[in-house]
């Protein structure tokens, strides 16, 4: 695919200039060599959903067998599902592709002109619960209490914890264990007098656990980044988080991006750029239909595959895109 030039558009929302990006996405994966004894292959694919800051159009799907599209019960993630059994399960390669157009807009949650983007429709409970990788342990509670310094407003607690995570974590993928959002691993490093390390998952899982212990709802979001200065593909995922306040609704943070770009620390507290799109939300995800394995730590951009009831990760996934004017 040829190199594309980044195009940005300006969307005016109630007098406020909002950056907007539109891109055509092509998503593909090929399943690797299957065990010769394979009798059942089940495949779940994350589907980007239309959200207040994201519009998805023109979805075209090519699957090896008929599929169905459903929604999981907790986080409302859209999921495409298909399975192969018997003779069809032994045929390789198994290939899947989908294409769609995504329109994404920048969000500045503290802008009065942009307004309150979204509200809690289903209560606070699920946004306050710990995840398996983000426990509300005694050390998490102590660190949160230290970070918030007696603040009472949700946005003030969030800002103190945002700054605490920036100070006590480094974006570093060299030390084993990164990328799982393992809060206990981060706390162990801090207790030992070192900074925690990891990628965006580790930053935002730590942020979520700390802030949830302060009774502030937090939502984890998994997506895919688009190059700011042009490009046609990116290998890995990107994730971020949002916290909820009565005054502003959902307020986004992107702490790992702030760590990599210190001049944008204030921007990434309450603002999020348009150079991304969302695949799924939440942690500990039970798919639809239910998988045989444990709840997923997070879902997407990769598919989740089970062969004879066991997780299978021999596949190659690629995402390419071109910007649209």
N, C-alpha and C positions, 0 to 999 in steps of 0.2 A: 504494500500500500504506500502511495506517495506521501511525502511529508505535507502536512496541512498547516496553514497559517492560522493562528489563534484569532478568532473574531469575537468581539464582545459587543453586546447591544445594551442599550439603556432602556429600562422600563420605568415609566413614571407612575408611582403609586401614591395617589392623594398628595401630589406635589413633591414627593420625595424620589430622588433618582436612585434606582436600584439596578445594579449590574445584573445582566441576564445572559445565559449561555444556552445555545441549542446545538445538539450534536446527534448524528446518526450513529447508533451503536450496533456492532456485530459481535455476538457472543457465541463461542463454540467450545465444545470439548469432545475429546475422543477417549474412550475407555481403553485401557491397556489390556495386556494378556490376562485372560481369566483362567482360573483353575480348571483343569480338564473335567473335574467332577461337578462343576457349577450347574445347578438346576434352577436357581431362581436369582434374578438380578432386579433389584428395586432401585429406582433413581428419582431423587427429588431435586428440583432446580429452583433457585430463588428467582422470583419475578419482581422487577422494580414496580412499585405501586405509585399511583397518583397521590401526591401529598400537597399540603398548602403551598410549598415552595417548589414542587416538582410535578411536571405533567409528562405522562408517557403516552405516546400515540403510535399507531401503525404497527402493532406487534405482529410479526410473521415468524412462525415456528416450523422447524423441520425436525421431526422426531422419527426414530426407526420403527415405532409402533404407535398405535393410538394412545393418547394421553388424556389426563383430566387436570383441571385447574381448581384448586381449593384454597381455603384460608384456614390457618391454624388458629386455635381457640383463644390463646392468651394475648398475643401481640398483634394479631390481625395481619400477619405476613401472607402475601400471595405466593402460592407454591404450585409448580407444575410437577406432575407425577406420572411416571409410566413404569411398567415392569415387563420383563421378558422371562419366559419359562420354557422348559422343555428344549426342543431343538433350537428355537430362536435364541436361547440363552448361551448356546455354545458358539454362535456366529460372531466373529470379530472382524473388523473393528465395529464397535458400537459408536455411532456419531450423532451428535445433537447440535443444532444451531438455532439461534433466534436473532432477529433484528428488530430494532425499534428506534424511534426518535424520542429523545428526552429534552425537555425544556426546564432548565433549573435557574432559579433566581437567588440572588444574595439576600441574606436576612440580617437585619439589624434590629434586634429585639427591643432595644431601649429607645428606638426612634418613635416618638409619639405620632408622627405622620404615617409611619408604616402601620402602626396599630398593633393590637394584640393578635397574634397570628393564630393561636389555637388554645383551646381550653381542655380541661380534664373532663372527659365524657364518661369515664368508667371508674371514677374514684381513685384515691391515692394509693391504695393498699399495695398493688403489684409493683409500683414504682419505688416503694420503700423496702421491699424485701431484699435480703442478701442473695447473691448468686453463689453457686458452688465455688467459684474462683474468687468471689468477692465477699468473704464472710465478715460479719460484724463482730469481730473478736474483741477481746479486752484491749489489745494494743491498738486496734483501729479506732476504738472509741477514745482512748487516751490521746492519740495523735490528732483526732478531729477536735477534741476539746481544746488541746493546745493551740491548734491552728485558728480556731474561731474566736478565741479570746473573749468569750462572753457575749458575742453579737446575738441579736434577736431576729433581725430581718433576714429573710431567706437569701436575698441577693448579696447581703453583706457576708453572711456565712459562706456563700458560694465563692465570693471573691477572695476571701482569706484562704479558703482551701485550694482554690485555683493557684494562688501565689505559693502556697505551701508545697503543692505538687511540683511546680516549676523549680522551686529551690531545692527540693529533695530528690528529684529524679533527673536522669540523663538519658537522652535518646541514644541508645547503645544496643546494638544487636550482636555483640560479641560474646556476652556471658550466657551460658546455657540457661534455658528455661524461659527466655523472652517470648512474647507473642501470645501467651495464653491468658493474659489478664490475671495472673496469679498474685493476688494482693498479699498473701502471707509471705511470699518470696520477697516482695518489695519491703514489707515491714521488717523482715529479718535483716535485710541489708541496712536499713535505717537504724535499727536497734544496735547493730554492730558498728555504728559510727560511719557508715558509708552511704552514698546515694543509691537509691534504687535505680535499676536500669531496665530498658525494654523499648518497645515501639508504642504506637498509638493505642493498642489494646491495653497495654500495661498502664499507661498514663491514665486512661479514662476509666478503667476498672478501679484503680486506686481512688480517683476523684469521686466516683459513684459511691463506693463503700464508705468513705469518710463523710460525705455529705448526707447520705441516707441515715447515718447514725445521729445526725442533727435534725431529723424529721423533715428533710427536704426531698421531695420526689425527684428521681433522676431516671433518664431514659438513655440507653445505649443504642447507637445507630451504626450500622455496618454498611459501607458503600465502596465506591470505586473512584479514584482521583482522575481528573483530567489535567493534562499539562497546562500550566499558566501561559507559557510562551510558545505554544505550538507543539505538535506531536501527534502520533496516531495510535499509540498503545502504551500501556503501563502493565507491569507484571503483577504487582500485589494489590492488596486491598487498602482502604483507609477507613478509619472509624473516628467517631467523635461522640459527644454526649450533650444532653440538654437537661437543665433543671427547671423546676416549675415554681412560679410565684403567682400570687393572687393578682398582683398589679400588672404583670407583663405576660403571663402565660408561660409558654415554653421558651427558655432562654438558652441558646447554644453556646458551647465552648469547644475550642479545639486546642488543647494544651500541648500536644506534641508538635503541632505546627508553630505554636508560639515559642516552644523551646528551640526550634530550628531557626526561627526568625524573630529575634528579641525586639526588633523595632515594632513588631506587630502584637506584642503582648496585650496591650489594651484593646486592640481591635478584636482579637480572638476571644475575649471575654464579652459575650453578648452579641457577637457578630459571627457570621460564617459566610465564606465566599461561595460563588456560583460554580467553582471549578471541581465539581464532584456530582455524583448522584447516589441515591440510597437504594440498597438492595433489601435490607431487612432491619428490624428493630428488636431489641430485647436480648436477653441471655437465657440459657437453659431452655432451649426451644424444643418443644415436642411437635414434630411435624404432622402433616395431614396428607395421607393417612399416617398413623403412628409408626415410627421406626421401631425396630426390634432392640436397637442399642439404647444407650443412655441419652438423656436430653443433650442437645448440641450446645456447646459453649457459646457459639454464635453461628450464623448461617449466611453463607455467601462471601464473596462472589462465587466460590467453588460450589459445585453440586455436592450432594451427599449421596453416597452409593453403598448399598448393602448387597453382598453376595452370600446367599444361603444364610441370611440373618446376621452376618458379621460385616462390620465397616470395611470398606474397600477403597483404598486411596491411590490406586494405579490409574491415573488419568492425566490428560494434558488439557488444560483450559486456557483459552486465549480470548482477549477482548481487544478489538480494534475500533477506532472511531474516526469520524471526520466532522469538522465543525460546519455548521450551516449558517448562512447569512440571515 
